[in-house]
Amino acid sequence: MDGFVAARILGRSQGRRLALTVQIVYRERRDYWIHGLALATVARMVAKGKAVRSGVHFLADAADPTAFMAELRKAGVEMTENLEPLP
């Protein structure tokens, strides 16, 4: 079975309730790979000064999430997004 990491975000857009589900998928037995890849990707972004804030921050606050995911996709991580209206 493949591994995955998922996030579900609830919010509003133009007065409508919405749910955004984002999932990244990686091959079976690559649990450690995804952790190492995330760290290496952020380290490269910091070294290049690309889409990061200086100082001590949690990853979500330090790196631009769109740029971070773009870098992960370049490294072979698959990502799906699903935006759905809520009742």
N, C-alpha and C positions, 0 to 999 in steps of 0.2 A: 504494500500500500504506500502511496506517495504521502509525504508530509505536507502540512500547510499551516499557514498563520492567517487568521482572519480578524477583521475589525468591522464592527457595525456602528454606524454613526446615525443618530436620530436628530432631525432638525426641521426647519421650515424654510421654504423658498416661495416667494410670491404668495404668501398666505396659506400655502398647502403644507401639510405634514409629510415629510419624506424620510426614507431610510436608505442610507448608502452602505452597501456591503462590499468590502474590498478583501480579496483573498490572494495570497501569493502561494505558489505551489512549487515544490522541489521533489526530486526523485527520492525513492525509498533509500534509507540508510545514509542520508546526507544531512542529518540533524546537526552535526557539528559543523558541517560545511556552511550552512546558512548563517550560523553565528559568526564564524570566521569571516565569511564574505561581507557581512554587514559591518564588522569592525574594520576590515581592510578598505572597504568602500568609503567609510567616513574618514579614515586616515588619509586616503588619497585626496578627498575633497578638501580636508583641512590643509594638507600640504600645498595644494594648488590655490587655496583661498577661494574656492568655488562654492558659492551659495551656502556659506556657513557664517555663524556669529562667533566672534572671538570671545574668550573667557571660558569659565567653567559652567557648563549647562548640561541638562539631560539631552539625549539625542533629539527628541522631538522639538526641543527649543533651539538646538544648535544648528541643525541642518535643515535646509529647505526640503520639505517632504516630496515635492514634485521632482526636484533635481535628484534627490536621493533615490527615489524609485526609478527614475530614468537610468541612473548608473547601475542599479541592480538588474534592470532589464538587459542592459548591455552585457552583463556578466552571465546571463542565461536564466534569470529568475522569471517565471511566468506570473502574470498578474491578471486577475479579472475584477471588473467593477460591475455592480448592479445597483441602479437607482430605481426605487419603487415608491409609489405613493402609499401612504398609510390611511386607514379609515378614520 
